[in-house]
Amino acid sequence: MTETKKTPNAFANLWRDSNFFVWLVLFLLFCCAVYVLRTILLPFVLGIILGYLFDPLVVRLEKLKISRTWATILVFLLMLLMIVPTLFIIFYAISCQLSIFISAVPNYISAFSQKIEPFLEYLETYFPSLKPENLRAAFSQNATQTFQVIGKLTESLLHNGMAVFNILSLLLITPVVAFYMLRDWDIFVQKIESLLPRKSKKEIKDLFRQIDLALSGFIRGQLSVCVILGTYYALGLKIVGLDLGALIGFIAGLISFIPYVGSITGFVLAIMLAFSQFEGWTHALAVVVVFIIGQFLEGNFLTPKLVGDKVGLHPVWVMFSLLAGGVLLGFLGLMIAVPLAAVITILLRAFIKKYKKYNI
């Protein structure tokens, strides 16, 4: 009597063919190492990102018969000439705006409380239990406590030795890492390719190309969108006449990579400031116009042209990845959350495609 052979199921074939267990263990070890070393990884990650961003420019110079080392030196000097003055201007503008903000906050709170008093009295006619004086007191107390917490947090950050160490490491280590990443990028790529298994080498290289397309689409594209939007909102709100327009516009542009959060945050802050600073509705309507134009430019021109659909992430997945990254790794997590989410998405798509192949 012949014994019938059982056909392995799709998961068994997938596990055996793709060395899934090995890759899963390596991925978990990598995640554990990142979490354990999260406090010192920021300058290295930032240096790697800079090297990744400027590597195409080095490759173009190599095509002009310039050696990799000299091409790296030229690009590195260009990078310093671009980044250092930009950071100096941004920090100077923010410091000036913050000084205005700290000195004007009590006046803004008082003015805003007076502006919303008629609205509170109107609510009291329908909800007698709501007392305007109680709401006013609660608003002023909560606002004061909030700004006190922010002030204490800023003071502790400035006097914290670890914060000083992190700033020094960013200034000293990041440029060194970026330089060597630019110079030796091709060597790193070749070393990684040499470690790939021959059986799956072509498939893995195709995945790397997809990941590179997604990361370049997000990092280069979204960075450009943030810079353009931040500049537009800062100039637009400054033209409207808001005292803190440049600061609010910069914040709105900086966090515009989070779907809807940047524009909503900037809009709410700008509207509150317009009501506190000016009489009437003219400046508030001007703020509305600034943000409507900004959203129109972002949705119809900037994001489609600069980012496109290369990343292919749902807004909910983006917000979840940012929240999870911020909780687990802090600022470092915010930097790598969306690129890591894009990588995970591409790997999951490849896994599902391979599973369907074996399941037919």
N, C-alpha and C positions, 0 to 999 in steps of 0.2 A: 504494500500500500504506500503510495507516494505521499510525502508530507508537503503540504502547500506552504510556500514562503509568504510571510507577511510583508506587505509593502510598507516601508517606513512612512510615517506621516510627514506633512510639510515641515513641522517644527524640527523633527529629527534630521531631515535633510539639510535644513537651513543651519542648524547648530553645527553639523559636521562639516559642511562645505565652506562656511565663512569663518570658522574658528571663533564663533560668537563668544564662547566662554573666555577665551584669552583677551579679546578686545574689551569685554565687559569688565574683567578684573583690572585691566590697565586703565580704563576710564574711571573706575571707582578709586583706584590708587591716586590717580591724577587729581580727582576732586578732593580727596582727603589731604593731599599735599598742599593744594591751593588754600584750603580752609585753615590748616595749621600755620602756614607761612603768610597769611593774609596781611599781617601788619607790616611786612617788609617788601611786598611784591609790587606796590604801586609804581615806584620809579622804573622798575624793570618792565612792567607791562606798558607803561607810557613810552619807554624807549623802543620797545618792540613795535608799538603802534606807529610811532614816527618813522621807524625804519621801513615798515610795510607801506606807509603812505608815500614815501619819497623814493622807494625802490624803482618804480617805472621811469622816473627821471634819470636815475643812474644808468639804467639800461639804455635809454636813448643816447646818453653821452657816450656809452661804450660803443654804440653803433657808429659814432663819429671818430672811431679809432683812438679814443681816450682810455687809458688804463682804468681798471676798476678802482684802484686806490685814489688816483687823481680825480676821477669822477665823483667818488664819495666825498673827497675834501671839498670840491666845488659845491656840491649839493648841500653838504653840511654847513658851509659858510652861508650859502643862500638861505638855508633854513633858519640859521641864527639871525640873519638880517631881517627875516620876515617875522619871526616869533617874538624876539626880545623887544623890539619897539612896540609891537602890538600889545604884548602883555603889559608893558610899562604904561601905555596910553589907557588901557582898560582899567588897570589897578588905580591909576591916578584919578580917572573919571569916577570910579566907584567910591574911592575914599572921599572925594569932594561931595558926591551925592549923599554918602552916609553921614557926613558931618551936618549937612542940611537936614537930613531925615531925623537925626537924633535931637537937634535943637527945635525942630518944628513939630514933632509928634504931639506934644500936649495941645498945641493950638489946633492941629488937624482934628484930634479927637473931640475937642470942645466944639469946633465948628460943625463937624459932622453930626454930633449929638443935637445941636440946635436945628440943623437942617431937617433931621428926621422926626423932630418933636411934633410937627403938625400931623405927620403920618401916624405916630403913636396915639395922638389924641383921636384921630379918625378911627383907629382900631378899637379904642376904648368905648366908642359908641355902640359897637357890635359885640365887644367882649368886655363887659364891665369889670371883670376880675383882673384885667390887665391895667396896671397903674403905670403911666408914663414915667413918673419919678423913679419907680422901682426898676424899670427897664433901663432907664438912663444910668442909674447908679450901677447896675449890673454890667452894662456895656463898658462904662468907664473903668470899673474895677478890673474886669477881665482883660481889657486892652492894656491897662497899666501893668498887670501881672505878666502878661505875655511879653511885653517889651522889656520888663525887668529880667525875665528868664533868658531872653535873647541876649541882653547885655551881659549877664553873668556867664552865659555859655561862650560868648565871644571873648570875654576876659579870660576865662579858663583856658580856652584854646590858645590864646596868645601867650599865656604864661606857662603852658604845659610843656615840659621838656620833650615829650614824645612828639608834640606838634612841631617844635623847633627842629627836632631830628628829622622828621618827615620832610620839612621844607628844605633843609640842607641836602637831604638825600635826593630830592627832586632836582635841585640845582646842580648837584655834583655828579650823581650816578646816571640820571636820565640821559644827558648828552653823550656820556661815554658809551652807554648801552646802544643808543641810537646810531652812533658812529660805527661801532663794530657790527651791528645788524646790517647797516647799509653796505659795509665793505664785504662782509662774509655771507650775505644772503644766499647767493648761488651755492656756496659750499654747504650751508645748512640744508638747502633743498636737495642737493645731491646725496648728502648723508642719509636723509630721511628716505629718499627713494631706494637707496641701497639696502635699507632694512626691510623693505616691503617684501612679502612672500611672492614668489614668481607666479604662483597659480592665480592670485587675485590682484596682481600688480596693476594691470590695465584698468580693472574696475575701481580700485582704490584711487588711482590717479584721476579718473573721471570724477570721482566724488570730490577730490581736492580742487579740481577745476570749478565745480559747482560751488563749493564753499568759498573759493577765492572770488568768484563772481558776486556772490551774495555779500561777502564782507566788504569788498571794494564798493559795491553799490550802497551799502549802508554807511560805512565810515566816511568815505570821501564825499558821497552825495549828501548824507544827512548833516555832516559837518558844514558843508557849503550852505545848506538850507538854514541851519541855525545862525550862521554868521550873517547871512543876508537878511533874515527876518529880524535878528537882534538889532542890526544897523537901521533897518527900516522903522521898526517900532520906536527905537530910541530917538531917531530924527523926527518921526511923525509926532510923537508925544511932546518933544521939545518945541516943535513949531506950534503945537496947540497952546503951549504956555505952561505946562505942568512943571512945578519946581523939581520934582523927582522923576520927570519923564524919561531921562536917559537911563536911570537905574531900573525903572519898571520895564522899559523896553528891552534892556539887556537881559533881565531875568526872564521875560517872556520868550525871547529868542533862544536863550541858553537851554531852557527846558522844553522847547518846541519839539524835541525828538520823542517826547511822551505824547501820544495822541490826545489832542484836545486839552491837555492839562496846561501847556504853556500859554495858549491863547486865552483860555478861561481865567487862569490866574492873573495874567497881565491885564485883561479886560476889567475884572472885578477891582483890582487895586487902582487902576487908572480912573475908573468911574467914581470910586469912593474919594479919591484925591481931587477929582474935578469938582465934586459936590462940596468938598471941604474948602477948597481954595477959591472958587468963583461963585458969583451970584448968577442965578438963572440957569437955563438949560443949554445955552449955546456951546460952551466948552464940552459938556457931557456929550452932546450930539456929535461934536467934532471927534471926540474919542471913539464913539461908535463907528464913525466913518473910517477912521484910521484902522480899526481892527477888522472891519468888513473888507476893506481893500486888501489888508494883509492876508486874511483867510482866502480871498479870491486868488491872490497871487500864489499862495502856497499850494492850494488845491488844484489849480489849473495850469500852472507854469513851473514852479520851483520843484515840487515833489515829483511830478511826472517826468520832467526833463532831467533832473539831477539824480533822483533815486530810482524812479520807475518801479517796476514790479520785480526787481532782482532779488530783494529780500523775501518777499512773499509771506510776510507774517501778519496774522490777524491782529488788530489793535488790542483786543483783550489779552492775547498771548504776550504782546509787547509789554502791557502794563503789569501783567502777572510776573513776567521775568524781571522787570525793573524792581518791583516790590520785593520779590524773593532775593534778588541780588543785593539790594540795599540792606535787607535784614541780616543776611548771612555774612556779607563781606564789606558792608559800608560803602564808601565812595568807590572803592575798587570794584565792588559788585555792580554799581551803577554803570561803570565804564564798560564792563565786559558782558553785561546781562543780555543785551539785544544781539550782539554778535554770537554769543554762545547759544542763545535761543535759535538763531538762524542755522547754526551748525547742527544742533539737535534735530531741527525740523528736516534738514536735508538727509541726515542719517536715518531718521524714522521713515522718510519717503522711500529711501533705498531699501530699507529692511522690509517694508510692506510690499514693494515691488518684487523683491526676491521671494518673499513668502507666497505671493500670488503665483509666481512662476512655478514653484514646487507644488502648489495646491491645485493646479489645473489637472 
